[in-house]
Amino acid sequence: MIDLELDSYSKVTTILKDKIIVLDSSALIAGLDPFSIEGDECTVPEVEKELSPTSMAKTRFKAAVEYGKLKLITPEEKFIESVKRVSSELGDIKFLSHVDILILALALKLKKEGLNPIIATDDYSIQNVADKLGIKYASLATFGIKKLLYWVLYCPACKRNYPPNYNSMTCEVCGTELKRKALKENKRGK
């Protein structure tokens, strides 16, 4: 993980020089201005849908795309499927939006092309899957994850556990909405 501070754009520019930055909508919402970073930046076209129509984030996004500072790239299906597989193994699949999966797939595509992508995001599930894929990430407004997490679903009412790829978000025994918790490290098999 690379630690970023929102009010220190010169620090961000120094750390990220000569890297390709993949912007998640959370980075734009947190106030990251694409024009404040030297180097290449990209994202997926669908990020625009996650930005409020009247927000400064949307204004920055559109200006950066219009001036060619921010490139819009759609990853191929093979990268999307790889991200879905890994996020299912970790238990993050239900907590990633379609756009989140595309962001991760784009970073994986860039990595496979020999580039060194860094995802700018405050989304913990994106960070967790990125870590498993060997992709760097940078938090802006949060501390970010400290270690790779494997999740299990559980029922807070009857305490029954479900595998992370369980097809429902309600307990089959009592009907309560399921929550997730991280498995302890000794249960991860590492």
C-alpha positions as CSV (number, residue, x, y, z in Angstrom):
1,M,0.0,0.0,0.0
2,I,1.1,3.6,-0.7
3,D,-0.1,6.1,1.8
4,L,-1.5,9.4,0.3
5,E,-2.7,12.6,1.9
6,L,-5.4,14.6,0.2
7,D,-3.9,18.0,1.1
8,S,-0.4,17.1,0.0
9,Y,-0.5,16.9,-3.8
10,S,3.2,17.6,-4.2
11,K,3.8,14.5,-2.1
12,V,1.4,12.5,-4.3
13,T,3.1,13.7,-7.4
14,T,6.6,12.7,-6.1
15,I,5.4,9.2,-5.0
16,L,3.5,8.4,-8.1
17,K,5.8,9.8,-10.8
18,D,6.3,7.4,-13.7
19,K,3.5,5.2,-12.5
20,I,0.1,4.5,-14.2
21,I,-2.7,5.4,-11.8
22,V,-6.0,3.7,-12.1
23,L,-8.6,5.9,-10.5
24,D,-11.6,4.5,-8.7
25,S,-14.6,6.7,-8.1
26,S,-13.8,6.9,-4.4
27,A,-10.6,8.7,-5.2
28,L,-12.4,11.3,-7.2
29,I,-15.1,11.6,-4.5
30,A,-12.4,12.0,-1.9
31,G,-11.2,15.1,-3.8
32,L,-8.3,13.8,-5.9
33,D,-7.8,16.1,-8.9
34,P,-6.4,14.2,-11.9
35,F,-4.6,17.4,-13.0
36,S,-2.6,17.4,-9.7
37,I,-0.7,14.1,-10.6
38,E,2.1,13.8,-13.0
39,G,2.2,10.7,-15.2
40,D,-0.4,8.6,-16.8
41,E,-3.9,8.1,-15.4
42,C,-6.8,5.9,-16.5
43,T,-10.1,4.5,-15.4
44,V,-13.1,2.7,-16.8
45,P,-15.9,4.7,-18.5
46,E,-18.4,3.3,-16.0
47,V,-16.8,5.4,-13.1
48,E,-18.7,8.4,-14.4
49,K,-22.0,6.7,-13.4
50,E,-20.9,6.6,-9.7
51,L,-20.3,10.4,-9.6
52,S,-23.0,12.7,-8.5
53,P,-24.1,14.8,-11.6
54,T,-23.6,18.1,-9.8
55,S,-20.4,17.2,-7.9
56,M,-16.9,18.7,-8.3
57,A,-15.7,15.1,-8.7
58,K,-17.8,14.8,-11.9
59,T,-16.6,18.2,-13.2
60,R,-12.9,17.1,-12.6
61,F,-13.6,13.8,-14.2
62,K,-15.1,15.3,-17.4
63,A,-12.4,17.9,-17.7
64,A,-9.6,15.4,-17.3
65,V,-11.2,13.1,-19.9
66,E,-11.9,16.0,-22.3
67,Y,-8.3,17.3,-22.1
68,G,-6.8,13.8,-22.5
69,K,-5.3,13.7,-19.0
70,L,-7.5,10.8,-17.9
71,K,-7.8,7.9,-20.4
72,L,-10.9,5.7,-20.4
73,I,-10.1,2.0,-21.0
74,T,-12.4,-1.0,-21.0
75,P,-10.7,-4.3,-19.8
76,E,-11.2,-7.6,-21.7
77,E,-13.5,-10.3,-20.3
78,K,-10.6,-12.6,-19.4
79,F,-9.4,-10.0,-16.8
80,I,-12.9,-9.5,-15.5
81,E,-13.3,-13.2,-15.0
82,S,-9.9,-13.4,-13.2
83,V,-11.0,-10.7,-10.8
84,K,-14.3,-12.4,-10.1
85,R,-12.6,-15.7,-9.4
86,V,-10.1,-14.1,-6.9
87,S,-12.7,-12.0,-5.2
88,S,-14.9,-15.0,-4.8
89,E,-12.0,-16.9,-3.1
90,L,-11.5,-14.0,-0.7
91,G,-15.2,-13.4,0.0
92,D,-15.2,-9.9,-1.4
93,I,-17.3,-10.6,-4.5
94,K,-20.7,-9.6,-3.0
95,F,-19.1,-6.3,-1.7
96,L,-17.7,-5.2,-5.1
97,S,-19.8,-3.3,-7.5
98,H,-19.6,-4.0,-11.2
99,V,-17.5,-0.8,-11.6
100,D,-15.2,-2.0,-8.8
101,I,-14.6,-5.3,-10.7
102,L,-13.9,-3.3,-13.9
103,I,-11.3,-1.1,-12.0
104,L,-9.5,-4.2,-10.7
105,A,-9.7,-5.9,-14.2
106,L,-8.2,-2.8,-15.8
107,A,-5.3,-2.8,-13.3
108,L,-4.8,-6.5,-13.9
109,K,-4.7,-5.9,-17.7
110,L,-2.1,-3.1,-17.3
111,K,0.0,-5.4,-15.0
112,K,-0.1,-8.2,-17.6
113,E,1.0,-5.7,-20.2
114,G,4.2,-5.1,-18.1
115,L,3.1,-1.8,-16.6
116,N,3.1,-0.9,-12.9
117,P,-0.5,0.2,-12.1
118,I,-1.5,1.7,-8.7
119,I,-5.2,1.8,-7.9
120,A,-6.2,5.1,-6.1
121,T,-9.1,3.9,-3.9
122,D,-10.5,4.0,-0.4
123,D,-12.6,0.9,-1.0
124,Y,-11.3,-1.9,1.3
125,S,-12.7,-4.7,-0.9
126,I,-10.9,-3.3,-3.9
127,Q,-7.7,-3.0,-1.8
128,N,-8.0,-6.6,-0.6
129,V,-8.5,-8.1,-4.0
130,A,-5.7,-5.9,-5.4
131,D,-3.4,-7.1,-2.7
132,K,-4.2,-10.7,-3.6
133,L,-3.5,-9.9,-7.3
134,G,-0.2,-8.3,-6.5
135,I,-1.4,-4.9,-7.6
136,K,-0.4,-1.8,-5.6
137,Y,-3.1,0.6,-4.3
138,A,-3.1,4.0,-2.6
139,S,-5.6,5.2,0.0
140,L,-6.5,8.8,0.1
141,A,-9.0,9.4,3.0
142,T,-8.6,6.1,4.9
143,F,-5.8,4.1,6.4
144,G,-6.3,1.2,4.0
145,I,-6.1,-2.5,4.7
146,K,-3.1,-3.7,6.7
147,K,-3.2,-7.4,5.6
148,L,-4.9,-9.7,3.1
149,L,-8.4,-10.6,4.4
150,Y,-10.4,-13.8,3.8
151,W,-14.1,-13.4,4.7
152,V,-16.9,-15.6,6.0
153,L,-20.6,-14.8,6.1
154,Y,-22.4,-15.3,9.3
155,C,-25.8,-14.9,10.9
156,P,-25.7,-12.4,13.8
157,A,-28.9,-14.0,15.2
158,C,-28.3,-17.8,15.2
159,K,-24.5,-17.6,14.7
160,R,-24.4,-20.0,11.7
161,N,-21.5,-19.5,9.3
162,Y,-21.7,-19.6,5.5
163,P,-19.0,-19.8,2.9
164,P,-18.0,-16.5,1.2
165,N,-19.6,-17.7,-2.1
166,Y,-23.0,-18.5,-0.5
167,N,-25.7,-17.5,-2.9
168,S,-27.9,-15.6,-0.5
169,M,-27.5,-12.7,1.9
170,T,-30.1,-14.1,4.4
171,C,-29.8,-17.0,6.8
172,E,-31.5,-20.2,5.6
173,V,-32.3,-21.1,9.2
174,C,-33.8,-17.9,10.7
175,G,-34.0,-15.5,7.7
176,T,-31.8,-12.8,9.3
177,E,-29.6,-10.7,7.0
178,L,-26.1,-12.1,6.9
179,K,-23.0,-10.0,7.8
180,R,-19.4,-10.7,7.1
181,K,-16.3,-11.0,9.3
182,A,-12.6,-11.7,8.6
183,L,-11.3,-15.2,9.3
184,K,-8.5,-15.3,11.9
185,E,-5.1,-15.7,10.3
186,N,-4.6,-19.2,11.6
187,K,-7.7,-20.3,9.8
188,R,-6.6,-18.9,6.4
189,G,-4.2,-21.7,5.8
190,K,-1.2,-19.4,5.6
